[in-house]
Amino acid sequence: MSGYDVSTITRVVVGVSGSLGSVTALRRATALARRLGAELWPVLAWEPPGGDSAVRRSPAAGLPVEEWQRLAKLRLAAVLEEIFDAEGPGVPMRPLVVQGAPGRALVATAERENDLLVVGAGRRGLRRAFSGRVSRHCLAHAVCPVLAVPPSPLQSELLSVHRRNTWHLRIDTRDL
């Protein structure tokens, strides 16, 4: 954001899914909103399984759209409660649940030039080629500044433990 006047930022929009990367982005967005005196807009974007076209083709195939919307609201509320407890974020907050692809939904929500869009930067490692689609979409299409927050160092540690467990590798206890 070099060369950008951050004093004009009035909203910090952040993508929240409940993943470790989105929680890291939410914490960074909250700190920025406090520092800038801006509103915090946590956004959870959702799509029905198979996408909107699958629901239009066969509405009886699964849960009604209203039920998916309700479940998305519960998911966002649970993440926010877990992160902020009863204290709240310390800034005005407007949680929002949006039906649609995450990248498009975030860009549509952060439609003002005086917004700041905060997203998780995706995973590192083997799946790198398939991760980060949301952050890449936001960086390419947003009209406002975008902050792509790198994964927490804890995330790579968790992935390392998961790989060891998957391959049944021994843990070197000398490092503990």
N, CA, C and O atoms as a DFTB+ gen file, in Angstrom:
704 C
 N C O
     1  1       0.817      -1.179       0.000
     2  2       0.000       0.000       0.000
     3  2       0.866       1.250       0.000
     4  3       0.412       2.319       0.407
     5  1       2.087       1.128      -0.444
     6  2       2.941       2.306      -0.485
     7  2       2.383       3.310      -1.473
     8  3       1.924       2.941      -2.553
     9  1       2.422       4.580      -1.101
    10  2       1.905       5.621      -1.957
    11  2       0.403       5.794      -1.856
    12  3      -0.164       6.653      -2.531
    13  1      -0.250       4.999      -1.031
    14  2      -1.699       5.075      -0.875
    15  2      -2.007       5.773       0.440
    16  3      -1.367       5.483       1.450
    17  1      -2.971       6.687       0.450
    18  2      -3.358       7.415       1.657
    19  2      -4.299       6.543       2.480
    20  3      -5.495       6.484       2.195
    21  1      -3.771       5.866       3.500
    22  2      -4.580       4.952       4.307
    23  2      -5.592       5.685       5.178
    24  3      -6.521       5.065       5.695
    25  1      -5.426       6.997       5.350
    26  2      -6.382       7.735       6.186
    27  2      -7.760       7.807       5.531
    28  3      -8.734       8.162       6.194
    29  1      -7.860       7.480       4.252
    30  2      -9.154       7.517       3.562
    31  2      -9.929       6.209       3.700
    32  3     -11.090       6.142       3.297
    33  1      -9.321       5.186       4.254
    34  2      -9.973       3.878       4.377
    35  2     -11.069       3.939       5.438
    36  3     -10.816       4.320       6.581
    37  1     -12.288       3.561       5.050
    38  2     -13.423       3.575       5.974
    39  2     -13.924       2.174       6.311
    40  3     -14.574       1.976       7.337
    41  1     -13.619       1.188       5.437
    42  2     -14.041      -0.192       5.684
    43  2     -12.881      -1.134       5.414
    44  3     -12.133      -0.970       4.450
    45  1     -12.748      -2.125       6.289
    46  2     -11.795      -3.200       6.059
    47  2     -12.633      -4.456       5.852
    48  3     -13.242      -4.978       6.786
    49  1     -12.650      -4.928       4.610
    50  2     -13.413      -6.117       4.229
    51  2     -12.458      -7.296       4.261
    52  3     -11.373      -7.239       3.683
    53  1     -12.864      -8.377       4.943
    54  2     -11.970      -9.529       5.065
    55  2     -12.735     -10.812       4.774
    56  3     -13.855     -11.005       5.247
    57  1     -12.111     -11.688       3.983
    58  2     -12.693     -12.986       3.677
    59  2     -12.502     -13.938       4.838
    60  3     -11.390     -14.101       5.340
    61  1     -13.591     -14.569       5.269
    62  2     -13.552     -15.490       6.409
    63  2     -14.208     -16.799       5.989
    64  3     -15.345     -16.817       5.517
    65  1     -13.475     -17.892       6.167
    66  2     -14.052     -19.208       5.878
    67  2     -13.961     -20.138       7.081
    68  3     -14.623     -21.175       7.128
    69  1     -13.138     -19.761       8.046
    70  2     -12.896     -20.630       9.189
    71  2     -11.570     -21.358       9.084
    72  3     -11.118     -21.968      10.053
    73  1     -10.938     -21.300       7.914
    74  2      -9.626     -21.939       7.752
    75  2      -8.580     -21.172       8.555
    76  3      -8.800     -20.022       8.934
    77  1      -7.468     -21.799       8.808
    78  2      -6.398     -21.144       9.562
    79  2      -5.906     -19.889       8.843
    80  3      -5.600     -18.884       9.485
    81  1      -5.830     -19.946       7.517
    82  2      -5.404     -18.781       6.747
    83  2      -6.385     -17.630       6.848
    84  3      -5.972     -16.473       6.925
    85  1      -7.688     -17.929       6.850
    86  2      -8.672     -16.854       6.948
    87  2      -8.718     -16.270       8.354
    88  3      -8.996     -15.084       8.527
    89  1      -8.447     -17.095       9.350
    90  2      -8.391     -16.590      10.732
    91  2      -7.198     -15.649      10.890
    92  3      -7.303     -14.620      11.556
    93  1      -6.073     -15.997      10.283
    94  2      -4.906     -15.113      10.298
    95  2      -5.235     -13.794       9.614
    96  3      -4.868     -12.729      10.110
    97  1      -5.929     -13.856       8.474
    98  2      -6.343     -12.642       7.760
    99  2      -7.324     -11.825       8.602
   100  3      -7.243     -10.596       8.621
   101  1      -8.247     -12.491       9.296
   102  2      -9.218     -11.793      10.143
   103  2      -8.520     -11.057      11.279
   104  3      -8.872      -9.919      11.587
   105  1      -7.552     -11.686      11.893
   106  2      -6.810     -11.022      12.978
   107  2      -6.053      -9.792      12.446
   108  3      -6.047      -8.744      13.093
   109  1      -5.425      -9.916      11.286
   110  2      -4.705      -8.788      10.691
   111  2      -5.677      -7.679      10.320
   112  3      -5.394      -6.505      10.559
   113  1      -6.823      -8.034       9.737
   114  2      -7.834      -7.043       9.336
   115  2      -8.383      -6.308      10.556
   116  3      -8.624      -5.102      10.499
   117  1      -8.580      -7.024      11.649
   118  2      -9.089      -6.405      12.875
   119  2      -8.099      -5.381      13.412
   120  3      -8.482      -4.276      13.796
   121  1      -6.831      -5.754      13.434
   122  2      -5.801      -4.821      13.909
   123  2      -5.740      -3.585      13.015
   124  3      -5.604      -2.467      13.512
   125  1      -5.839      -3.778      11.711
   126  2      -5.824      -2.644      10.783
   127  2      -7.051      -1.754      10.968
   128  3      -6.935      -0.529      10.954
   129  1      -8.218      -2.359      11.140
   130  2      -9.443      -1.578      11.343
   131  2      -9.333      -0.736      12.609
   132  3      -9.745       0.424      12.625
   133  1      -8.775      -1.321      13.669
   134  2      -8.565      -0.551      14.908
   135  2      -7.632       0.624      14.661
   136  3      -7.925       1.753      15.054
   137  1      -6.522       0.356      14.018
   138  2      -5.515       1.389      13.783
   139  2      -6.048       2.515      12.891
   140  3      -5.714       3.684      13.090
   141  1      -6.875       2.154      11.910
   142  2      -7.375       3.135      10.950
   143  2      -8.709       3.768      11.366
   144  3      -9.167       4.719      10.733
   145  1      -9.332       3.244      12.427
   146  2     -10.641       3.735      12.822
   147  2     -11.714       3.395      11.805
   148  3     -12.648       4.168      11.591
   149  1     -11.576       2.232      11.180
   150  2     -12.492       1.812      10.115
   151  2     -13.449       0.736      10.617
   152  3     -13.222       0.121      11.659
   153  1     -14.520       0.521       9.860
   154  2     -15.440      -0.572      10.149
   155  2     -14.820      -1.887       9.669
   156  3     -14.098      -1.923       8.673
   157  1     -15.116      -2.958      10.395
   158  2     -14.656      -4.290      10.015
   159  2     -15.829      -5.040       9.390
   160  3     -16.895      -5.160       9.994
   161  1     -15.618      -5.546       8.166
   162  2     -16.644      -6.304       7.455
   163  2     -16.145      -7.722       7.182
   164  3     -15.579      -7.971       6.117
   165  1     -16.339      -8.656       8.112
   166  2     -15.999     -10.055       7.821
   167  2     -17.038     -10.641       6.868
   168  3     -18.240     -10.547       7.117
   169  1     -16.567     -11.245       5.775
   170  2     -17.457     -11.774       4.741
   171  2     -17.198     -13.264       4.561
   172  3     -16.068     -13.694       4.332
   173  1     -18.271     -14.037       4.670
   174  2     -18.192     -15.456       4.353
   175  2     -18.977     -15.667       3.066
   176  3     -20.188     -15.448       3.025
   177  1     -18.287     -16.090       2.024
   178  2     -18.926     -16.382       0.742
   179  2     -19.172     -17.887       0.663
   180  3     -18.343     -18.690       1.092
   181  1     -20.310     -18.245       0.116
   182  2     -20.653     -19.665       0.029
   183  2     -21.341     -19.966      -1.297
   184  3     -21.954     -19.099      -1.921
   185  1     -21.220     -21.202      -1.695
   186  2     -21.906     -21.703      -2.883
   187  2     -22.509     -23.056      -2.534
   188  3     -21.893     -23.826      -1.798
   189  1     -23.700     -23.365      -3.044
   190  2     -24.251     -24.704      -2.813
   191  2     -23.368     -25.749      -3.504
   192  3     -22.717     -25.438      -4.501
   193  1     -23.339     -26.965      -2.996
   194  2     -22.550     -28.005      -3.659
   195  2     -22.960     -28.130      -5.125
   196  3     -24.147     -28.211      -5.442
   197  1     -21.992     -28.145      -5.993
   198  2     -22.261     -28.216      -7.421
   199  2     -22.479     -26.852      -8.046
   200  3     -22.642     -26.745      -9.261
   201  1     -22.485     -25.809      -7.229
   202  2     -22.654     -24.453      -7.737
   203  2     -24.111     -24.073      -7.933
   204  3     -25.015     -24.893      -7.780
   205  1     -24.311     -22.819      -8.271
   206  2     -25.663     -22.299      -8.466
   207  2     -26.389     -22.994      -9.611
   208  3     -27.601     -23.196      -9.549
   209  1     -25.659     -23.358     -10.647
   210  2     -26.303     -23.999     -11.796
   211  2     -26.904     -25.347     -11.411
   212  3     -27.952     -25.722     -11.937
   213  1     -26.261     -26.084     -10.504
   214  2     -26.796     -27.381     -10.067
   215  2     -28.109     -27.183      -9.312
   216  3     -29.029     -27.990      -9.451
   217  1     -28.203     -26.119      -8.516
   218  2     -29.432     -25.843      -7.780
   219  2     -30.550     -25.457      -8.743
   220  3     -31.697     -25.866      -8.559
   221  1     -30.224     -24.673      -9.766
   222  2     -31.243     -24.271     -10.746
   223  2     -31.749     -25.475     -11.548
   224  3     -32.932     -25.549     -11.880
   225  1     -30.852     -26.414     -11.857
   226  2     -31.258     -27.586     -12.635
   227  2     -32.171     -28.501     -11.831
   228  3     -33.150     -29.032     -12.356
   229  1     -31.842     -28.682     -10.547
   230  2     -32.594     -29.626      -9.736
   231  2     -32.691     -29.122      -8.298
   232  3     -31.886     -29.516      -7.454
   233  1     -33.655     -28.263      -8.009
   234  2     -33.768     -27.713      -6.661
   235  2     -34.068     -28.775      -5.603
   236  3     -33.818     -28.547      -4.419
   237  1     -34.594     -29.922      -6.004
   238  2     -34.911     -30.967      -5.037
   239  2     -33.714     -31.860      -4.734
   240  3     -33.819     -32.773      -3.915
   241  1     -32.583     -31.611      -5.381
   242  2     -31.424     -32.496      -5.244
   243  2     -30.778     -32.429      -3.872
   244  3     -30.159     -33.400      -3.439
   245  1     -30.904     -31.330      -3.193
   246  2     -30.250     -31.212      -1.895
   247  2     -31.019     -30.269      -0.996
   248  3     -32.226     -30.080      -1.144
   249  1     -30.297     -29.686      -0.068
   250  2     -30.916     -28.742       0.847
   251  2     -31.369     -27.490       0.097
   252  3     -30.745     -27.101      -0.890
   253  1     -32.442     -26.862       0.556
   254  2     -32.858     -25.604      -0.072
   255  2     -31.796     -24.524       0.140
   256  3     -31.019     -24.573       1.093
   257  1     -31.781     -23.558      -0.762
   258  2     -30.800     -22.471      -0.698
   259  2     -30.885     -21.752       0.644
   260  3     -29.865     -21.341       1.196
   261  1     -32.101     -21.600       1.171
   262  2     -32.280     -20.921       2.458
   263  2     -31.552     -21.668       3.573
   264  3     -31.010     -21.051       4.490
   265  1     -31.540     -22.994       3.492
   266  2     -30.851     -23.786       4.520
   267  2     -29.334     -23.617       4.407
   268  3     -28.648     -23.539       5.426
   269  1     -28.803     -23.560       3.181
   270  2     -27.363     -23.317       2.993
   271  2     -26.997     -21.934       3.527
   272  3     -25.957     -21.756       4.162
   273  1     -27.870     -20.954       3.260
   274  2     -27.649     -19.589       3.754
   275  2     -27.609     -19.586       5.285
   276  3     -26.742     -18.953       5.888
   277  1     -28.558     -20.300       5.910
   278  2     -28.612     -20.378       7.371
   279  2     -27.348     -21.024       7.932
   280  3     -26.791     -20.556       8.925
   281  1     -26.904     -22.091       7.296
   282  2     -25.691     -22.779       7.744
   283  2     -24.455     -21.883       7.596
   284  3     -23.567     -21.904       8.448
   285  1     -24.399     -21.102       6.520
   286  2     -23.280     -20.172       6.324
   287  2     -23.268     -19.103       7.416
   288  3     -22.206     -18.746       7.927
   289  1     -24.457     -18.590       7.774
   290  2     -24.539     -17.598       8.856
   291  2     -24.063     -18.186      10.175
   292  3     -23.351     -17.530      10.935
   293  1     -24.461     -19.427      10.443
   294  2     -24.013     -20.092      11.679
   295  2     -22.500     -20.272      11.684
   296  3     -21.850     -20.090      12.713
   297  1     -21.947     -20.629      10.536
   298  2     -20.492     -20.815      10.420
   299  2     -19.753     -19.513      10.707
   300  3     -18.786     -19.499      11.469
   301  1     -20.207     -18.419      10.097
   302  2     -19.562     -17.125      10.313
   303  2     -19.689     -16.703      11.776
   304  3     -18.718     -16.243      12.376
   305  1     -20.876     -16.857      12.349
   306  2     -21.079     -16.494      13.758
   307  2     -20.158     -17.302      14.672
   308  3     -19.606     -16.766      15.633
   309  1     -19.993     -18.589      14.372
   310  2     -19.130     -19.442      15.196
   311  2     -17.670     -19.002      15.112
   312  3     -16.976     -18.955      16.127
   313  1     -17.207     -18.680      13.906
   314  2     -15.814     -18.223      13.748
   315  2     -15.598     -16.916      14.492
   316  3     -14.604     -16.761      15.201
   317  1     -16.525     -15.971      14.335
   318  2     -16.372     -14.672      15.000
   319  2     -16.420     -14.811      16.514
   320  3     -15.677     -14.132      17.222
   321  1     -17.291     -15.686      17.019
   322  2     -17.377     -15.909      18.467
   323  2     -16.089     -16.535      18.994
   324  3     -15.605     -16.176      20.067
   325  1     -15.547     -17.471      18.232
   326  2     -14.315     -18.130      18.661
   327  2     -13.137     -17.155      18.686
   328  3     -12.297     -17.226      19.583
   329  1     -13.069     -16.260      17.724
   330  2     -11.950     -15.322      17.637
   331  2     -12.097     -14.169      18.617
   332  3     -11.127     -13.788      19.272
   333  1     -13.308     -13.603      18.728
   334  2     -13.480     -12.384      19.512
   335  2     -14.081     -12.594      20.895
   336  3     -14.074     -11.659      21.696
   337  1     -14.595     -13.766      21.212
   338  2     -15.281     -14.010      22.481
   339  2     -16.407     -13.001      22.657
   340  3     -16.986     -12.544      21.672
   341  1     -16.720     -12.654      23.888
   342  2     -17.810     -11.715      24.174
   343  2     -17.361     -10.268      24.028
   344  3     -18.190      -9.364      23.913
   345  1     -16.038     -10.047      24.034
   346  2     -15.500      -8.682      23.968
   347  2     -15.746      -8.016      22.617
   348  3     -15.872      -6.793      22.553
   349  1     -15.815      -8.777      21.560
   350  2     -15.940      -8.209      20.226
   351  2     -14.590      -7.738      19.712
   352  3     -13.584      -7.843      20.413
   353  1     -14.564      -7.222      18.494
   354  2     -13.289      -6.840      17.883
   355  2     -12.754      -5.481      18.341
   356  3     -11.599      -5.155      18.068
   357  1     -13.569      -4.688      19.029
   358  2     -13.104      -3.366      19.450
   359  2     -13.308      -2.289      18.400
   360  3     -12.860      -1.157      18.581
   361  1     -13.974      -2.621      17.313
   362  2     -14.331      -1.665      16.249
   363  2     -15.744      -2.008      15.789
   364  3     -16.210      -3.124      16.017
   365  1     -16.432      -1.067      15.144
   366  2     -17.739      -1.417      14.576
   367  2     -17.572      -2.540      13.558
   368  3     -16.677      -2.504      12.713
   369  1     -18.455      -3.543      13.653
   370  2     -18.328      -4.710      12.786
   371  2     -19.673      -5.003      12.126
   372  3     -20.727      -4.919      12.755
   373  1     -19.606      -5.347      10.851
   374  2     -20.800      -5.720      10.099
   375  2     -20.537      -7.047       9.379
   376  3     -20.099      -7.044       8.228
   377  1     -20.797      -8.181      10.041
   378  2     -20.608      -9.477       9.390
   379  2     -21.584      -9.640       8.230
   380  3     -22.721      -9.171       8.287
   381  1     -21.126     -10.307       7.185
   382  2     -21.927     -10.435       5.976
   383  2     -21.737     -11.825       5.381
   384  3     -20.613     -12.313       5.266
   385  1     -22.840     -12.452       5.008
   386  2     -22.811     -13.740       4.317
   387  2     -23.292     -13.487       2.894
   388  3     -24.364     -12.920       2.685
   389  1     -22.484     -13.914       1.908
   390  2     -22.778     -13.644       0.507
   391  2     -22.777     -14.953      -0.267
   392  3     -21.847     -15.751      -0.151
   393  1     -23.826     -15.170      -1.059
   394  2     -23.857     -16.348      -1.915
   395  2     -23.076     -16.057      -3.180
   396  3     -23.360     -15.085      -3.880
   397  1     -22.100     -16.888      -3.474
   398  2     -21.314     -16.737      -4.688
   399  2     -19.899     -17.223      -4.487
   400  3     -19.500     -17.593      -3.383
   401  1     -19.150     -17.218      -5.566
   402  2     -17.741     -17.618      -5.514
   403  2     -16.988     -16.640      -4.612
   404  3     -17.227     -15.435      -4.693
   405  1     -16.092     -17.118      -3.761
   406  2     -15.432     -16.237      -2.789
   407  2     -14.733     -15.026      -3.400
   408  3     -14.921     -13.912      -2.912
   409  1     -13.947     -15.205      -4.432
   410  2     -13.230     -14.078      -5.027
   411  2     -14.179     -13.006      -5.546
   412  3     -14.009     -11.820      -5.266
   413  1     -15.165     -13.434      -6.294
   414  2     -16.139     -12.478      -6.839
   415  2     -16.935     -11.799      -5.739
   416  3     -17.187     -10.596      -5.807
   417  1     -17.335     -12.559      -4.726
   418  2     -18.129     -11.996      -3.630
   419  2     -17.336     -10.951      -2.855
   420  3     -17.877      -9.909      -2.485
   421  1     -16.065     -11.221      -2.610
   422  2     -15.234     -10.268      -1.873
   423  2     -15.002      -8.993      -2.682
   424  3     -15.075      -7.889      -2.142
   425  1     -14.724      -9.146      -3.967
   426  2     -14.503      -7.974      -4.825
   427  2     -15.787      -7.144      -4.928
   428  3     -15.731      -5.914      -4.926
   429  1     -16.935      -7.808      -5.016
   430  2     -18.207      -7.082      -5.089
   431  2     -18.513      -6.354      -3.781
   432  3     -19.083      -5.263      -3.800
   433  1     -18.144      -6.940      -2.657
   434  2     -18.389      -6.303      -1.367
   435  2     -17.463      -5.111      -1.159
   436  3     -17.899      -4.069      -0.669
   437  1     -16.201      -5.250      -1.523
   438  2     -15.226      -4.161      -1.381
   439  2     -15.214      -3.344      -2.659
   440  3     -14.198      -3.269      -3.351
   441  1     -16.367      -2.723      -2.974
   442  2     -16.505      -2.054      -4.257
   443  2     -16.106      -0.587      -4.229
   444  3     -16.104       0.065      -5.274
   445  1     -15.771      -0.056      -3.070
   446  2     -15.406       1.365      -2.962
   447  2     -13.886       1.529      -2.996
   448  3     -13.148       0.664      -2.526
   449  1     -13.440       2.628      -3.547
   450  2     -11.999       2.886      -3.597
   451  2     -11.405       3.121      -2.214
   452  3     -10.201       2.947      -2.025
   453  1     -12.232       3.514      -1.242
   454  2     -11.717       3.752       0.108
   455  2     -11.905       2.541       1.018
   456  3     -11.867       2.675       2.241
   457  1     -12.106       1.364       0.434
   458  2     -12.113       0.108       1.178
   459  2     -10.710      -0.483       1.178
   460  3      -9.869      -0.114       0.358
   461  1     -10.472      -1.388       2.090
   462  2      -9.265      -2.218       2.083
   463  2      -9.752      -3.653       2.134
   464  3     -10.526      -4.012       3.021
   465  1      -9.318      -4.471       1.207
   466  2      -9.713      -5.872       1.144
   467  2      -8.564      -6.723       1.668
   468  3      -7.444      -6.638       1.164
   469  1      -8.837      -7.541       2.676
   470  2      -7.823      -8.401       3.279
   471  2      -8.207      -9.852       3.024
   472  3      -9.323     -10.270       3.333
   473  1      -7.279     -10.617       2.460
   474  2      -7.527     -12.028       2.155
   475  2      -6.322     -12.856       2.578
   476  3      -5.201     -12.354       2.653
   477  1      -6.572     -14.128       2.852
   478  2      -5.476     -15.056       3.095
   479  2      -4.771     -15.336       1.780
   480  3      -5.411     -15.402       0.730
   481  1      -3.455     -15.499       1.832
   482  2      -2.669     -15.659       0.606
   483  2      -2.624     -17.094       0.104
   484  3      -1.969     -17.357      -0.906
   485  1      -3.281     -18.018       0.754
   486  2      -3.269     -19.396       0.284
   487  2      -2.200     -20.219       0.974
   488  3      -1.490     -19.747       1.862
   489  1      -2.109     -21.471       0.534
   490  2      -1.181     -22.422       1.162
   491  2       0.191     -22.365       0.508
   492  3       0.373     -21.875      -0.607
   493  1       1.132     -22.887       1.254
   494  2       2.476     -23.074       0.701
   495  2       2.665     -24.552       0.403
   496  3       1.897     -25.394       0.868
   497  1       3.671     -24.851      -0.361
   498  2       4.040     -26.249      -0.530
   499  2       3.495     -26.881      -1.795
   500  3       3.294     -26.212      -2.809
   501  1       3.258     -28.188      -1.717
   502  2       2.907     -29.003      -2.867
   503  2       1.648     -28.528      -3.584
   504  3       1.596     -28.551      -4.814
   505  1       0.635     -28.099      -2.841
   506  2      -0.617     -27.688      -3.464
   507  2      -0.613     -26.221      -3.882
   508  3      -1.672     -25.666      -4.173
   509  1       0.525     -25.597      -3.917
   510  2       0.618     -24.166      -4.210
   511  2      -0.022     -23.796      -5.549
   512  3      -0.661     -22.751      -5.669
   513  1       0.151     -24.646      -6.542
   514  2      -0.399     -24.343      -7.871
   515  2      -1.920     -24.282      -7.856
   516  3      -2.523     -23.612      -8.694
   517  1      -2.546     -24.982      -6.903
   518  2      -4.003     -25.031      -6.855
   519  2      -4.573     -24.137      -5.760
   520  3      -5.793     -24.048      -5.621
   521  1      -3.744     -23.488      -4.997
   522  2      -4.230     -22.657      -3.904
   523  2      -4.064     -21.190      -4.254
   524  3      -3.377     -20.842      -5.213
   525  1      -4.690     -20.348      -3.479
   526  2      -4.537     -18.920      -3.671
   527  2      -5.379     -18.346      -4.787
   528  3      -5.162     -17.205      -5.196
   529  1      -6.344     -19.112      -5.294
   530  2      -7.179     -18.598      -6.379
   531  2      -7.977     -17.375      -5.933
   532  3      -8.144     -16.430      -6.704
   533  1      -8.470     -17.388      -4.696
   534  2      -9.267     -16.265      -4.197
   535  2      -8.404     -15.013      -4.114
   536  3      -8.804     -13.947      -4.582
   537  1      -7.230     -15.139      -3.525
   538  2      -6.369     -13.960      -3.387
   539  2      -5.928     -13.444      -4.760
   540  3      -5.856     -12.233      -4.970
   541  1      -5.634     -14.352      -5.695
   542  2      -5.248     -13.907      -7.043
   543  2      -6.402     -13.182      -7.734
   544  3      -6.188     -12.166      -8.395
   545  1      -7.609     -13.692      -7.586
   546  2      -8.771     -13.040      -8.187
   547  2      -8.958     -11.641      -7.594
   548  3      -9.200     -10.681      -8.326
   549  1      -8.845     -11.531      -6.280
   550  2      -9.026     -10.232      -5.621
   551  2      -7.944      -9.247      -6.050
   552  3      -8.242      -8.081      -6.312
   553  1      -6.704      -9.692      -6.124
   554  2      -5.617      -8.812      -6.544
   555  2      -5.817      -8.324      -7.982
   556  3      -5.459      -7.194      -8.313
   557  1      -6.382      -9.171      -8.823
   558  2      -6.561      -8.814     -10.233
   559  2      -7.780      -7.938     -10.486
   560  3      -7.788      -7.161     -11.440
   561  1      -8.818      -8.049      -9.644
   562  2     -10.083      -7.410      -9.985
   563  2     -10.571      -6.338      -9.014
   564  3     -11.501      -5.605      -9.350
   565  1      -9.992      -6.219      -7.844
   566  2     -10.497      -5.251      -6.856
   567  2     -10.183      -3.815      -7.271
   568  3      -9.141      -3.542      -7.867
   569  1     -11.099      -2.904      -6.949
   570  2     -10.885      -1.474      -7.224
   571  2     -10.196      -0.787      -6.046
   572  3      -9.791       0.372      -6.146
   573  1     -10.067      -1.496      -4.948
   574  2      -9.450      -0.940      -3.743
   575  2      -8.128      -1.673      -3.473
   576  3      -7.834      -2.681      -4.114
   577  1      -7.334      -1.162      -2.524
   578  2      -6.108      -1.885      -2.162
   579  2      -6.452      -3.265      -1.578
   580  3      -7.465      -3.436      -0.899
   581  1      -5.583      -4.238      -1.862
   582  2      -5.767      -5.601      -1.364
   583  2      -4.523      -5.994      -0.580
   584  3      -3.397      -5.821      -1.047
   585  1      -4.743      -6.524       0.617
   586  2      -3.651      -7.047       1.426
   587  2      -3.793      -8.557       1.466
   588  3      -4.761      -9.073       2.026
   589  1      -2.841      -9.274       0.881
   590  2      -2.833     -10.732       0.907
   591  2      -1.940     -11.160       2.064
   592  3      -0.723     -10.979       2.017
   593  1      -2.544     -11.726       3.095
   594  2      -1.838     -12.091       4.324
   595  2      -1.247     -13.487       4.168
   596  3      -1.972     -14.437       3.873
   597  1       0.066     -13.618       4.363
   598  2       0.675     -14.946       4.234
   599  2       0.195     -15.882       5.329
   600  3      -0.264     -15.431       6.379
   601  1       0.298     -17.180       5.092
   602  2      -0.147     -18.150       6.097
   603  2       0.621     -17.989       7.405
   604  3       1.766     -17.538       7.431
   605  1      -0.037     -18.368       8.468
   606  2       0.590     -18.370       9.780
   607  2       1.710     -19.409       9.793
   608  3       1.578     -20.454       9.156
   609  1       2.814     -19.147      10.507
   610  2       3.854     -20.176      10.632
   611  2       3.308     -21.462      11.253
   612  3       3.823     -22.551      10.998
   613  1       2.274     -21.326      12.059
   614  2       1.641     -22.493      12.662
   615  2       1.064     -23.421      11.599
   616  3       1.062     -24.640      11.773
   617  1       0.576     -22.854      10.504
   618  2      -0.015     -23.655       9.443
   619  2       1.006     -24.617       8.840
   620  3       0.686     -25.781       8.602
   621  1       2.222     -24.152       8.591
   622  2       3.228     -25.061       8.023
   623  2       3.629     -26.131       9.035
   624  3       3.928     -27.263       8.657
   625  1       3.637     -25.776      10.319
   626  2       3.928     -26.781      11.348
   627  2       2.830     -27.847      11.385
   628  3       3.122     -29.039      11.491
   629  1       1.590     -27.426      11.299
   630  2       0.478     -28.378      11.303
   631  2       0.528     -29.283      10.081
   632  3       0.281     -30.484      10.186
   633  1       0.848     -28.712       8.918
   634  2       0.968     -29.529       7.710
   635  2       2.094     -30.547       7.847
   636  3       1.975     -31.682       7.385
   637  1       3.181     -30.136       8.480
   638  2       4.305     -31.045       8.695
   639  2       3.893     -32.215       9.597
   640  3       4.231     -33.364       9.313
   641  1       3.178     -31.932      10.661
   642  2       2.692     -32.985      11.556
   643  2       1.726     -33.893      10.814
   644  3       1.777     -35.113      10.965
   645  1       0.851     -33.307      10.016
   646  2      -0.105     -34.098       9.251
   647  2       0.610     -35.050       8.287
   648  3       0.230     -36.215       8.166
   649  1       1.652     -34.551       7.599
   650  2       2.414     -35.409       6.684
   651  2       3.088     -36.549       7.446
   652  3       3.078     -37.697       7.001
   653  1       3.674     -36.218       8.603
   654  2       4.316     -37.278       9.392
   655  2       3.304     -38.336       9.795
   656  3       3.595     -39.531       9.732
   657  1       2.117     -37.908      10.210
   658  2       1.084     -38.865      10.613
   659  2       0.583     -39.677       9.431
   660  3       0.350     -40.879       9.560
   661  1       0.416     -39.037       8.281
   662  2      -0.070     -39.732       7.094
   663  2       0.909     -40.807       6.648
   664  3       0.506     -41.914       6.290
   665  1       2.187     -40.481       6.670
   666  2       3.206     -41.429       6.218
   667  2       3.761     -42.273       7.357
   668  3       4.699     -43.043       7.151
   669  1       3.199     -42.142       8.551
   670  2       3.614     -42.903       9.731
   671  2       5.110     -42.753      10.019
   672  3       5.798     -43.722      10.336
   673  1       5.588     -41.524       9.901
   674  2       6.993     -41.243      10.178
   675  2       7.196     -40.988      11.663
   676  3       6.298     -40.505      12.354
   677  1       8.366     -41.315      12.134
   678  2       8.679     -41.078      13.539
   679  2       8.928     -39.589      13.772
   680  3       9.418     -38.878      12.895
   681  1       8.581     -39.144      14.961
   682  2       8.840     -37.751      15.355
   683  2      10.167     -37.722      16.078
   684  3      10.416     -38.521      16.981
   685  1      11.016     -36.795      15.672
   686  2      12.299     -36.622      16.343
   687  2      12.060     -35.849      17.651
   688  3      11.845     -34.637      17.628
   689  1      12.100     -36.540      18.759
   690  2      11.776     -35.938      20.066
   691  2      12.914     -35.079      20.597
   692  3      12.746     -34.401      21.610
   693  1      14.060     -35.091      19.944
   694  2      15.176     -34.243      20.415
   695  2      14.862     -32.762      20.226
   696  3      15.414     -31.918      20.932
   697  1      13.968     -32.438      19.266
   698  2      13.604     -31.045      19.014
   699  2      12.499     -30.542      19.929
   700  3      12.192     -29.350      19.930
   701  1      11.901     -31.431      20.706
   702  2      10.775     -31.017      21.558
   703  2      11.229     -30.347      22.815
   704  3      10.402     -29.943      23.632
